[in-house]
Structure formats: structure tokens, C-alpha cells
């Protein structure tokens, strides 16, 4: 079963995404910050990582860079509502640093499910 | 008769199965829809929260509070304008007392500059050093808005002011419009956004007197609250009757304060599936009765013919002379014993 690691500091969003992906037959683990996310990644070796980009402590951008070093082929999806410069800058940065796909909030779940299916097949 | 009884029992089970199948379909679709809506709404709000956090960290914001000089206020206003434009919202900066010192709507007739919002919970939360979030009708505009606030700190980490983004969230309502009854409700059950606009700011279920008085005093939803839409507090997975139809309730909490998305899905399909089961049972029963009738009639005809031929044969046997019948070809078709 495909395992997804979701990293989001908003517990309700993490919990709702978990429910959605579990309904689709995925095994889901959730971390509420970057440090916990990296720890879970090393322990569980998930197949796909979905991370918020604005996180307390270790930022999403940093997580993407570390994950890319660990595994150049790991499918990574970044999602964000805004950044320090303008709303899209973080998303562009995330993609250029190695995220396979980026999503601007608000999240349309059908699109997220589709991209996860596509990345899983690659 | 036994066959009809078997059909009736099988039909009862089939009808029950179809009703349950329809219920499971409704529950599955309703849960998927409410999660989709909840993720959309909560990430829309989370986007504003991310932005206000970024705004509070801008190097142009704190100096306006520290010096209160015209040039620093101007710089702060230019940053507020940029965020206002990017997020289609009103952005404003309050000092530690809640007085607005800079705002993206400073040139509008209903400018926030010079107004105090120290009584608003989102200011009080951020003044304590925590991010704030709040849904309310605007005191000045009367429009429904989402307020995300964040503390602005000096280099020692002391809170010197609060920056806020007020986002008009009417646009989220358009996402609800494809459902007959879909609401964003407060923890107390006040409908803040609704797929049926006439229900907005009504309470979904009756409020305690003390809760009602507290809400009216806070002016969170204006100066008065309309009557309740339904009689009791609703729960996820229950059913409710509204405007003479029955609905399945899906309720998903979208934040730590207890705001939730409520979706009512019509349960008409359960009755329809059951009706199909009943009609199929009646049809099969009717067909069995028709075939039984035909078979009975055919048997009865055969018996009548057989009895007629038997009585004819007995009559001929009883005759004193021998009798034989010949057809047009000269073939013998009947011969009595005496012939």
C-alpha cells in the first residue's frame, strides 16, 4: 500500500487530508512540523511526501532540500498560501528546489488526488 | 401460494438491501463532499493566516510602531497595500492599545485609521503574542469577514502592535451553491456562510439565553440574532427534517475553535431504491399469479375435454347396437365393443 507523509502545522488540515487519502486507499502518516516530518521520513520511508511550505521551526523549503538529498527520486508535493515576498514566490522556489508539484492554497482536493495518482505511477 | 410467500420474503430482503445500499451511497458521497468543502475552506483561511504571519515579519512594519513617524507609516502603508492587493483584502496595523495607525483602506470613507479595535478578540489574542483568527460581521462595513492577526514584536520580542488581514469571505459561499443546504457554522451554531443566503446569520439550532446574550454583546454577528432553523443541535451522521424533506447530516470541524462545515444531503434516494424493491416484488408476484392462472386454465380445459370424451364414450358403449365412425377418407375413427 502506498504510504504518504503529510507535514502541516495546522492539525485540522493534516487530519482532513489524512481522512481523504485513507478513503482513497492510501496509508497516511502526519507530522505537525518539519523536525517531526524528517524524523518520520527516516523511520517510515514513505512513498510520497506532501508538505506545507510555511511551518514553524524548519521551513518547508528546507525540508524539500533535505528530502531531495536523501532520495533524488522521492515524489514531493509542496503547498502554500503565501511567502515573505509575494504569494507565489515560495511555490516557485519550492519547485525550483526539487518539489515535483506545488499547490497554492486553497487546496482543491480532486487536483491533489490526481497529482498523487500520477506521481505514484511514475 | 408457497411460491408467492417465497417471493414476498425475498422481496422484503431485496428492498431492505436496496435501502441500505442507497444509504451507504449517500453517506459516502456526503462524507467526500464535506471533506472537499472543509479542506477548501480551511486552506483558504490558512492562506490568510500564512500571509499575516509573513506581513508581521516585514522589516517595514515594526518601525512604524516604534517611531510613529510619517515616513515609517508611509512605508508600512506601502507593504499593507501590497498584501491587500495580493489577497483582495483590507490589511491594517494597530498599536499596542488597538488603535489603527496604518491601513490599506486609509483613503476610503470608512477608513480604519484612528479607530480602536481593542475589544475584538483577534486583537486581544495577538496582543498576548499568539496568532488570532476570528469570523465576524464588520463593525464599519457590516460585511462578513475573516480576520487573521499576528503580533508585531520589537527586537526584544515584546509585542508592540498587531497586524491584521480582514478577508471578505463571501466568495467562499459560491463554492457552497451547488448543495441545497451547506453551511459554515460557529461553535454555537450561528450560520455564517450558507448556500441559502436567507439563512445567513440565523442560528441553526436554538441558543441558550446566556449564549445569545453573550453573542449579541460581542457584536460578532451584529446586534440581533434571528430564529433557529431547526429544533435541536445537529450531529455528524444523524438525520434531520427541513422544509418537508429528510436529510443526512455531515459535519466536519475545520479549526480548533470548533467552527464547522455542515452539509445536508437529501435522503430521497433511500425511498426511491426501496420503492424499486417493492415494485419489483409486486411485479414478480403478479407475473407468478398470471402464469399460475394460465397453467390452471389450461389444466382445467384439458380436464373438461377429457370428461366430455369420457361421457361420450360411456354413452356410445351403452348403446345396444355396435357403432362405428368413418371419416371422409373411409378410415374408422370410432368403434364400440358391440360392433
Interface residues (C-beta under 8 A of the other chain):
Chain A: X10 X11 X12 X13 X16 X17 X19 X20 X23 X54 X79 X80 X81 X82 X83 X84 X86 X87 X104 X105 X106 X107 X108 X109 X110
Chain B: X31 X32 X35 X36 X38 X39 X40 X41 X42 X43 X44 X46 X47 X48 X49 X50 X51 X53 X54 X57 X58 X82 X86 X87 X252 X253 X254 X255 X256
